[in-house]
Amino acid sequence: MSGGHESIVGSHQLCLPKSLSSSQLTEAGRAPNPHGTFRDCVNDCPDMIFVPAGSFLMGSPIAEAGRNDNEGPVHLVTIKKPFAVSKFDVTFFDWDTCVSFKACDALSDDNMGRGSKPVINVSWEQAQQYVAWLSRRTGLPYRLPTEAEWEYVARAGSSTAYPWGNEIGRGNANCRGCGSSWDNDQTSPVGSFGPNAFGLYDTHGNVWQWVEDCYQDSYSGAPTDGSIRITDICNRRVVRGGSWFTIPRRLRSAYRFGLATTYSFNDLGFRVVRSLDAVANGSDCDRRKASTTPISATSRWFVRSSTGLSRSTGCR
């Protein structure tokens, strides 16, 4: 759960069981509620968004302003199953919860603030601490997004340089030249700018986001199904999205580069994903035998409504 977002307003959201097939998702009403928000535990888990299956062109056309050679060749990627991605970047509230369980390293905020600010100074290896803890906490397989999944959710159906168009504009993100009050100074609280068409915030700017894939300087031979790209020698992992410190062209949906897995800086963060057809394997909540009462034997999700959180099972 991201700090500063205890109350989410809006219409009642879907409550779905933990294990669903693509057809069941359709039957359960995914289409009428594309921005359904849920959490797998009420206090310790990030807000997640349902993302539908689909296809997109990954990479940038040669004519795109600011393009780099490592953004090609453009190729069609088809993601066959819906999945869930965190609505916001992982925040210091999220991270410090993991630290309180002695599962994540304590990290400095470089005097930019904690709470609803995105976690910074986090390496790829430290991001793995968080997803491992969250997986244990919920009994579900959380992870970093693949590079293809990241670009799919960042584009959110767009084919322009940025999801809002081919120009950076003003007030769309936090970067060096984006026209926000945080530009080139510090991180902004998550959710400070409008969401994209999938209902995700801050996919562009604020903090760079680690993804799972090994970095390669070309898409030649890249998977076309959205899966992770792993190589025998994997010295660097991919980062995407740009940050408060970077120039606008590096916020383009296709911009990419790689960093060593131990590298950290005050504009590096991440977000998380998980599959929707995973079956819970028994969580820390279950093992602690929390006193909350199940509403259903098949659903342990906490869902959003106009009056706040509806209780499913799990732990508080």
C-alpha positions as CSV (number, residue, x, y, z in Angstrom):
1,M,0.0,0.0,0.0
2,S,1.4,3.4,-1.0
3,G,1.5,6.1,1.6
4,G,-1.1,8.8,1.1
5,H,-3.5,6.5,-0.7
6,E,-5.5,4.9,2.2
7,S,-8.8,6.2,0.6
8,I,-9.5,5.6,-3.1
9,V,-12.6,7.1,-4.5
10,G,-14.5,5.8,-7.5
11,S,-17.1,3.2,-8.4
12,H,-17.1,-0.3,-6.8
13,Q,-14.3,-2.5,-8.2
14,L,-14.2,-6.2,-9.1
15,C,-13.6,-8.8,-6.4
16,L,-12.2,-11.9,-8.2
17,P,-10.8,-15.2,-6.9
18,K,-7.1,-15.6,-6.7
19,S,-6.9,-18.2,-9.5
20,L,-8.6,-17.2,-12.8
21,S,-8.2,-18.2,-16.4
22,S,-8.5,-15.6,-19.2
23,S,-12.0,-16.8,-20.1
24,Q,-13.0,-16.6,-16.4
25,L,-11.7,-13.0,-16.3
26,T,-13.9,-12.1,-19.2
27,E,-16.9,-13.9,-17.6
28,A,-16.3,-12.1,-14.3
29,G,-16.6,-8.7,-16.0
30,R,-13.1,-7.5,-16.8
31,A,-14.3,-5.5,-19.8
32,P,-16.7,-3.2,-17.8
33,N,-14.0,-2.4,-15.3
34,P,-10.6,-2.1,-17.0
35,H,-9.1,-0.1,-14.1
36,G,-10.1,-2.6,-11.3
37,T,-7.8,-2.0,-8.3
38,F,-7.1,-4.7,-5.7
39,R,-4.6,-5.6,-3.0
40,D,-3.6,-9.1,-1.9
41,C,-3.4,-7.9,1.8
42,V,-4.9,-4.9,3.3
43,N,-2.0,-3.0,4.9
44,D,1.2,-4.4,3.5
45,C,0.6,-4.9,-0.2
46,P,0.7,-2.4,-3.1
47,D,-2.4,-1.4,-5.1
48,M,-2.6,-3.5,-8.3
49,I,-4.3,-2.9,-11.6
50,F,-5.8,-5.5,-13.9
51,V,-4.1,-5.2,-17.4
52,P,-5.8,-7.0,-20.3
53,A,-4.0,-9.3,-22.8
54,G,-3.1,-7.7,-26.1
55,S,-0.6,-6.9,-28.8
56,F,1.6,-3.9,-29.5
57,L,4.6,-2.8,-31.5
58,M,7.7,-2.7,-29.2
59,G,10.5,-0.3,-30.0
60,S,10.6,3.0,-31.9
61,P,10.3,3.8,-35.6
62,I,13.5,5.2,-37.2
63,A,11.8,8.6,-37.7
64,E,11.0,9.1,-34.0
65,A,12.8,12.2,-32.6
66,G,15.5,11.2,-30.0
67,R,15.6,7.6,-31.1
68,N,18.6,5.4,-30.2
69,D,19.7,2.3,-32.2
70,N,19.0,0.0,-29.3
71,E,15.3,0.7,-29.6
72,G,15.0,-1.5,-32.7
73,P,14.1,-3.4,-34.7
74,V,10.4,-2.7,-34.0
75,H,8.6,-6.0,-33.5
76,L,5.2,-7.2,-32.7
77,V,4.7,-8.5,-29.2
78,T,1.6,-10.4,-28.2
79,I,0.8,-10.8,-24.5
80,K,-1.7,-13.7,-24.3
81,K,-2.8,-13.5,-20.7
82,P,-4.0,-10.6,-18.6
83,F,-1.8,-9.8,-15.6
84,A,-1.6,-7.3,-12.8
85,V,0.8,-4.4,-12.3
86,S,1.2,-2.0,-9.4
87,K,-0.7,1.2,-9.8
88,F,2.2,3.2,-8.5
89,D,5.9,2.9,-8.2
90,V,6.9,1.1,-5.0
91,T,6.9,3.8,-2.4
92,F,9.0,4.3,0.8
93,F,5.9,3.3,2.7
94,D,5.9,0.0,0.9
95,W,9.6,-0.5,1.2
96,D,9.8,0.5,4.9
97,T,7.2,-2.0,5.7
98,C,9.4,-4.7,4.2
99,V,12.3,-3.3,6.2
100,S,10.2,-3.6,9.4
101,F,9.9,-7.3,8.7
102,K,13.7,-7.5,8.3
103,A,13.3,-8.6,4.7
104,C,14.7,-5.5,2.9
105,D,17.7,-3.3,3.3
106,A,17.2,0.1,4.9
107,L,17.6,2.8,2.2
108,S,18.3,6.5,2.3
109,D,15.8,9.0,0.8
110,D,18.5,11.6,0.3
111,N,16.3,14.1,2.1
112,M,13.6,13.9,-0.6
113,G,11.0,12.4,1.8
114,R,9.5,9.0,2.5
115,G,5.9,7.9,2.8
116,S,4.3,8.3,-0.6
117,K,7.5,9.2,-2.4
118,P,8.9,6.4,-4.6
119,V,11.6,4.4,-3.1
120,I,15.0,5.4,-4.4
121,N,18.6,4.3,-4.1
122,V,17.5,0.7,-4.7
123,S,19.5,-1.7,-6.8
124,W,18.1,-4.5,-9.0
125,E,19.3,-7.0,-6.4
126,Q,17.5,-5.1,-3.6
127,A,14.3,-4.9,-5.6
128,Q,14.5,-8.7,-5.6
129,Q,14.4,-8.6,-1.8
130,Y,11.1,-6.8,-2.0
131,V,9.4,-9.0,-4.5
132,A,10.6,-12.1,-2.6
133,W,9.2,-10.7,0.6
134,L,5.9,-9.8,-1.0
135,S,5.6,-13.2,-2.5
136,R,6.1,-14.8,0.9
137,R,3.7,-12.4,2.5
138,T,0.9,-13.2,0.0
139,G,1.7,-16.7,-1.1
140,L,1.6,-15.4,-4.7
141,P,4.4,-14.9,-7.3
142,Y,5.3,-11.2,-7.4
143,R,8.2,-10.1,-9.5
144,L,9.6,-7.3,-11.6
145,P,7.9,-6.8,-15.0
146,T,9.5,-8.1,-18.1
147,E,10.8,-5.4,-20.4
148,A,7.9,-6.1,-22.9
149,E,5.3,-6.0,-20.1
150,W,6.7,-2.7,-19.0
151,E,6.5,-1.1,-22.4
152,Y,3.1,-2.6,-23.0
153,V,1.6,-1.0,-19.8
154,A,3.6,2.3,-20.3
155,R,2.3,2.7,-23.9
156,A,-1.3,1.7,-22.8
157,G,-2.4,1.4,-26.4
158,S,-0.5,4.5,-27.7
159,S,2.1,4.4,-30.5
160,T,3.5,7.9,-30.0
161,A,6.7,8.8,-28.3
162,Y,4.9,9.4,-25.0
163,P,1.5,8.0,-24.1
164,W,0.0,11.5,-24.3
165,G,1.6,12.4,-27.7
166,N,4.9,13.1,-29.5
167,E,5.9,16.1,-27.4
168,I,6.7,16.1,-23.7
169,G,4.2,19.0,-23.1
170,R,4.0,20.5,-19.6
171,G,2.7,19.1,-16.4
172,N,2.6,15.5,-17.7
173,A,5.5,14.1,-15.6
174,N,8.5,14.9,-13.4
175,C,11.7,15.4,-15.4
176,R,14.3,18.0,-16.2
177,G,12.1,20.1,-18.4
178,C,8.7,18.6,-17.8
179,G,7.2,21.8,-16.3
180,S,6.5,20.5,-12.8
181,S,7.4,21.9,-9.5
182,W,9.7,19.0,-8.8
183,D,11.7,19.1,-12.1
184,N,15.4,18.5,-11.7
185,D,15.1,18.8,-8.0
186,Q,13.5,15.8,-6.3
187,T,11.0,13.0,-6.6
188,S,7.3,13.8,-6.5
189,P,4.7,11.9,-4.5
190,V,3.3,9.0,-6.5
191,G,0.1,9.8,-8.3
192,S,1.0,13.5,-8.7
193,F,0.2,13.4,-12.5
194,G,-2.7,11.9,-14.4
195,P,-3.0,8.1,-15.1
196,N,-2.5,6.5,-18.5
197,A,-5.2,4.6,-20.3
198,F,-4.6,1.5,-18.1
199,G,-5.0,3.5,-15.0
200,L,-1.3,3.5,-14.1
201,Y,0.6,6.4,-12.6
202,D,4.2,7.6,-13.1
203,T,5.3,5.1,-15.8
204,H,7.2,8.1,-17.3
205,G,9.5,10.2,-15.2
206,N,9.9,10.6,-11.4
207,V,12.1,7.5,-11.1
208,W,13.7,5.0,-13.5
209,Q,12.1,1.6,-13.1
210,W,14.1,-1.7,-13.0
211,V,12.7,-4.6,-15.1
212,E,13.6,-8.2,-15.0
213,D,15.4,-8.6,-18.4
214,C,19.1,-8.8,-19.2
215,Y,20.2,-5.8,-21.3
216,Q,21.0,-6.4,-24.9
217,D,21.8,-3.5,-27.3
218,S,19.3,-4.7,-29.9
219,Y,15.9,-6.4,-30.1
220,S,17.2,-9.0,-32.6
221,G,16.2,-12.3,-31.2
222,A,14.0,-10.8,-28.5
223,P,10.9,-12.8,-27.4
224,T,7.6,-11.9,-29.1
225,D,5.3,-13.2,-26.3
226,G,6.2,-10.7,-23.5
227,S,8.4,-13.2,-21.7
228,I,11.7,-12.3,-20.0
229,R,14.9,-12.1,-22.0
230,I,17.7,-14.0,-20.3
231,T,21.3,-14.4,-21.6
232,D,24.2,-16.6,-20.6
233,I,26.1,-13.4,-19.6
234,C,23.9,-11.0,-17.8
235,N,26.0,-8.2,-16.4
236,R,23.3,-5.6,-16.7
237,R,19.5,-5.4,-16.3
238,V,17.2,-3.0,-18.1
239,V,15.8,0.2,-16.7
240,R,13.0,2.2,-18.3
241,G,10.9,5.3,-17.9
242,G,13.2,8.2,-17.1
243,S,13.3,10.2,-13.9
244,W,13.1,13.6,-12.2
245,F,16.8,14.2,-13.2
246,T,16.7,13.2,-16.9
247,I,15.9,15.1,-20.1
248,P,12.5,14.6,-21.8
249,R,13.6,12.4,-24.7
250,R,14.7,9.8,-22.1
251,L,11.1,9.6,-20.9
252,R,9.9,8.2,-24.3
253,S,8.1,4.9,-24.1
254,A,10.9,3.2,-26.1
255,Y,13.9,4.6,-24.3
256,R,16.0,1.9,-22.6
257,F,19.5,1.2,-21.2
258,G,21.1,-1.2,-18.8
259,L,22.8,-1.0,-15.4
260,A,24.7,-3.3,-13.2
261,T,22.5,-5.2,-10.8
262,T,24.3,-3.7,-7.8
263,Y,24.0,-0.1,-9.0
264,S,21.8,2.3,-7.1
265,F,21.1,6.0,-7.3
266,N,18.6,8.6,-6.1
267,D,16.5,8.4,-9.2
268,L,16.2,4.6,-9.5
269,G,13.1,2.7,-8.4
270,F,10.7,0.0,-9.6
271,R,7.1,-1.3,-9.8
272,V,5.9,-4.9,-9.5
273,V,3.7,-7.3,-11.4
274,R,2.1,-10.7,-10.8
275,S,0.1,-13.2,-12.9
276,L,-3.6,-13.6,-12.4
277,D,-3.7,-17.4,-12.9
278,A,-1.5,-18.1,-9.9
279,V,-2.8,-20.1,-7.0
280,A,-1.9,-19.0,-3.4
281,N,0.7,-21.3,-1.8
282,G,0.2,-20.2,1.8
283,S,1.3,-16.8,3.0
284,D,2.9,-15.3,6.0
285,C,-0.6,-14.1,6.9
286,D,-1.9,-17.6,6.8
287,R,1.0,-18.9,8.9
288,R,0.3,-16.3,11.5
289,K,-3.4,-17.4,11.6
290,A,-4.7,-13.8,11.5
291,S,-8.0,-13.3,13.2
292,T,-9.9,-11.8,10.2
293,T,-12.9,-13.8,9.1
294,P,-13.0,-15.1,5.5
295,I,-15.8,-13.9,3.3
296,S,-15.2,-16.6,0.8
297,A,-13.0,-19.7,0.6
298,T,-11.8,-18.8,-2.9
299,S,-11.2,-15.1,-2.6
300,R,-8.7,-13.3,-0.3
301,W,-8.5,-10.0,-2.1
302,F,-9.2,-6.6,-0.7
303,V,-11.1,-4.5,-3.3
304,R,-11.7,-0.8,-3.7
305,S,-15.1,0.9,-3.5
306,S,-16.4,4.4,-3.0
307,T,-16.6,3.7,0.7
308,G,-13.0,2.4,1.0
309,L,-11.8,-1.2,1.3
310,S,-14.1,-4.2,1.3
311,R,-12.8,-7.1,3.3
312,S,-11.9,-10.4,1.8
313,T,-9.7,-12.8,3.8
314,G,-6.0,-12.3,4.5
315,C,-4.3,-10.4,7.3
316,R,-4.4,-6.8,8.4
